Amino acid sequence: MDFSKLRTTSKVTEQWKYPLAVAHRTGRLQVDRDPDHTLYWEEYGNPRGEPVMVLHGGPGGTSAPYLARFFDPARYRVVLFDQRGCGKSEPSVAVAGPRLALTRNTTDDLVNDIEVLRDALGIKGKMHLFGGSWGSTLALVYAIRHPENVQTLIVRGIFLGSRADLLYMYQGNAAVFTQTPYALTEPGAYIHYPDEWREFVEVIPPEQRVDMIAAYKAIFDMTPANDAQKELQLRAAQAWSMWEGAISNLIPDNADRGKFANAEFALGLAQIEAHYFSNGLFLPPDYILNNAARIAAVAVHIVHGRFDQVCPLTQASQLVDALRAAGAQPESFVKTAAGHSAMESETVLALTAIMDGLPSMGS
């Protein structure tokens, strides 16, 4: 049989409208002391254009040049930055370790960092806020706290971060996996990615699988006393990271795990995510839904992959319902034939079209 015509990836290829560019400005900004958190930032596009602040995912992911490709470089002034503890920001979890890099690292701190960065870059008045996954969470929280600064919210792969959302991604059937690895005992992403799920579950001893997040966090919190413990910590971080990477795409590319298998990226992503997830994102329960009225006057555009297994579509639907209940109909709610990643073809097309179609801030 000839399977050569079957799709091997759902990632964007030639669909990009705008070319990959090099940042025309980069810098570092100290935003806190004890420890001295310093953010790495980059700027693309038109220095005098409409400001767009881009918030990457994770928490614990990184910014990357491709994130500037959603925006017309002649129209927009695009700001990318690495959030506390990750990427090129310092101290990073991967290099300095979690004890230092996760000190004073909460959602409140990240929201304040956006304010400090805005001021340092001379962004006055309103800006567009663009974020996906955890970046959507942070964008929404920032807009709730500072609606006067937000012209437009463009959010993808909505993540509300409830306990049920986390159980869907990380717990699934793990508690009974040893006895019945294919049992559909609970809802979860594992149903669609059984081979990748096995790799994630088997890092944790069977007796500890009743709470997978807690079990992983215990490994991440450990101060390794020997090479074996260092190897366990790295193996756990890579398993956590690669699980997220695999289920982020409608068609996972297991032959190339990319950045998710990279030791430094995995250590940062896994340890920061576990830190935030085990602390309820440092937010009251249902914080975003309960405060939707605060952004009733902000134009909101939502893009969500119909087959998203990191953040199922129900999370976007809950947000839309909360906005409507507050008297705020979203400007658009686009459901793409895609998974979670911003790099899925239909999602790239939808986000680019939204940015191209926004009313000018000067009009």
MIZATI-408921 format. One record per residue (C-alpha): residue in three letters; x, y, z. Coordinates in steps of 0.25 Angstrom, whole numbers, plus 5000, padded with zeros to 4 digits. Layout:
<rs>
AlaXYZ/...
</rs>
This chain:
<rs>
Met500050005000/Asp500550144997/Phe500350235009/Ser501250345003/Lys500050445002/Leu499650445016/Arg499950565024/Thr501150555033/Thr501050685040/Ser499950795043/Lys501050905045/Val501051025036/Thr501951025024/Glu501851125013/Gln500551185018/Trp501251295026/Lys500951435020/Tyr502051515026/Pro503551475026/Leu504451435037/Ala505151555042/Val506351595051/Ala506051675063/His506451825061/Arg506551845076/Thr506851755087/Gly507151785102/Arg507051745116/Leu506251815127/Gln506351785142/Val504951775148/Asp505251735162/Arg506251715173/Asp506551595183/Pro506751525173/Asp507051625162/His506051575152/Thr506451635138/Leu505651615126/Tyr506151595112/Trp505351665101/Glu505351685086/Glu504651775076/Tyr504151755062/Gly503451835051/Asn503151985051/Pro503752055062/Arg502652165061/Gly501552065059/Glu500352015067/Pro500951945079/Val500751795081/Met501251725093/Val501351575091/Leu501251475103/His501851335101/Gly501251205106/Gly501651115117/Pro501851175128/Gly503351145125/Gly503351155110/Thr504151255102/Ser503951355092/Ala504451325078/Pro504551405065/Tyr503451335058/Leu502451405068/Ala502651535060/Arg502151475047/Phe500751485051/Phe500851635049/Asp501051735037/Pro502451795040/Ala502051925033/Arg500851945043/Tyr501251885056/Arg502251905066/Val502451765072/Val503051735086/Leu503451595090/Phe504051565103/Asp504451445112/Gln503651435125/Arg504351425138/Gly505151295140/Cys505251255126/Gly505951275112/Lys506951385112/Ser506351455124/Glu507151435137/Pro507251365146/Ser506751245138/Val506251125145/Ala507051035135/Val508351105139/Ala508251165153/Gly507251065158/Pro505851075163/Arg506151125177/Leu506651255172/Ala505851265159/Leu504551235165/Thr504651335176/Arg503751445174/Asn503151375162/Thr501651385162/Thr500551435153/Asp500551565160/Asp502051585157/Leu501851555143/Val500651655141/Asn501551755148/Asp502651725139/Ile501851765127/Glu501551895133/Val503051915135/Leu503451875121/Arg502351965115/Asp502852085123/Ala504352055119/Leu504052045104/Gly503252175104/Ile501852105101/Lys500852205105/Gly499352185105/Lys498752065099/Met499351945092/His498951815086/Leu499151695095/Phe499451555088/Gly499651425095/Gly499451275093/Ser499251165104/Trp499851215117/Gly500051345109/Ser498551355108/Thr498451345123/Leu499451445125/Ala498851545115/Leu497451525121/Val497951545135/Tyr498751675131/Ala497451725123/Ile496651705136/Arg497651785144/His497951895134/Pro496751905124/Glu497152045121/Asn498452005115/Val497851895105/Gln497251935091/Thr497051785087/Leu497251645093/Ile497651545083/Val497651415090/Arg497951265085/Gly497751135091/Ile497051185104/Phe497651135117/Leu496751155129/Gly497651065138/Ser496551005147/Arg496850875154/Ala495950805144/Asp496750865133/Leu498050815139/Leu497550675142/Tyr497150655127/Met498550685123/Tyr499350615134/Gln498550515141/Gly497650435132/Asn497650285135/Ala499050295142/Ala498550235155/Val498150105149/Phe499150105137/Thr499949985143/Gln498749895143/Thr497949955131/Pro498850045122/Tyr497750065112/Ala496550085122/Leu495750205118/Thr495450235133/Glu495550385133/Pro495450495122/Gly496850535117/Ala497850555106/Tyr498450415108/Ile497250355100/His497750415087/Tyr499250395090/Pro499450265097/Asp500850235093/Glu501350375097/Trp500550365110/Arg501250235114/Glu502550305113/Phe502050415122/Val501450325132/Glu502550225134/Val503550325139/Ile502650325152/Pro502650195161/Pro501250125161/Glu500950165176/Gln501150315173/Arg500250325161/Val499050365168/Asp499550505167/Met500450525155/Ile500650675157/Ala501050655171/Ala501950535168/Tyr502750615157/Lys502850735165/Ala503550655176/Ile504550615166/Phe504750755161/Asp504850815176/Met505950715179/Thr507350765181/Pro508150655174/Ala509150585183/Asn509750505172/Asp509850475157/Ala508650375158/Gln507750485164/Lys508250585153/Glu507850485143/Leu506550455149/Gln506250605149/Leu506650625135/Arg505850505130/Ala504650555137/Ala504750695132/Gln504950645118/Ala503750545119/Trp502850655124/Ser503250755113/Met503250645102/Trp501850605106/Glu501350755105/Gly502050765091/Ala501450635086/Ile500050665089/Ser500150815084/Asn500050775070/Leu498950705063/Ile499950615056/Pro501150595066/Asp502550585060/Asn503150485069/Ala504350475060/Asp504750615063/Arg504350655078/Gly505050795075/Lys505250895086/Phe504350805096/Ala505450705097/Asn506550805099/Ala507050795113/Glu507150945116/Phe505750975110/Ala505150845117/Leu505750885131/Gly505151025130/Leu503750985124/Ala503550865134/Gln503950935147/Ile503251065144/Glu501950995140/Ala501950905152/His502251025161/Tyr501051105155/Phe500150985154/Ser500350935168/Asn499951075173/Gly498751095165/Leu499451195156/Phe499451285168/Leu498051325165/Pro496751305172/Pro495851195166/Asp495151245153/Tyr495851375154/Ile495751405139/Leu494251365138/Asn493851435150/Asn494451565145/Ala494051565131/Ala493251695133/Arg494551765135/Ile494951745120/Ala493551775115/Ala494051895108/Val495251825101/Ala495151765087/Val495451615089/His495751525078/Ile495851375081/Val496551265072/His496451125077/Gly496750985071/Arg495550895071/Phe496450775074/Asp497350845084/Gln497750745095/Val498650835103/Cys497450935106/Pro496150865101/Leu495150955093/Thr494250965105/Gln495151065112/Ala494951165101/Ser493451135101/Gln493451165116/Leu494151295113/Val493251335102/Asp492051305111/Ala492651385123/Leu492851505113/Arg491451495108/Ala490851495122/Ala491651625125/Gly491051685112/Ala492251675104/Gln492151595091/Pro493551555086/Glu493851615073/Ser494251485067/Phe494251335072/Val494951255062/Lys495051105063/Thr496151045054/Ala496350905049/Ala497550895058/Gly498150855071/His498850945081/Ser500050995075/Ala500151135069/Met500951075058/Glu499750995052/Ser499351045038/Glu497951085040/Thr498251155053/Val499351235047/Leu498451275036/Ala497351315046/Leu498251395055/Thr498951475043/Ala497551505037/Ile497151565050/Met498351655052/Asp498251695037/Gly496751735040/Leu496851805053/Pro496351955052/Ser497452055052/Met497752105066/Gly497852245060/Ser496452235054/
</rs>
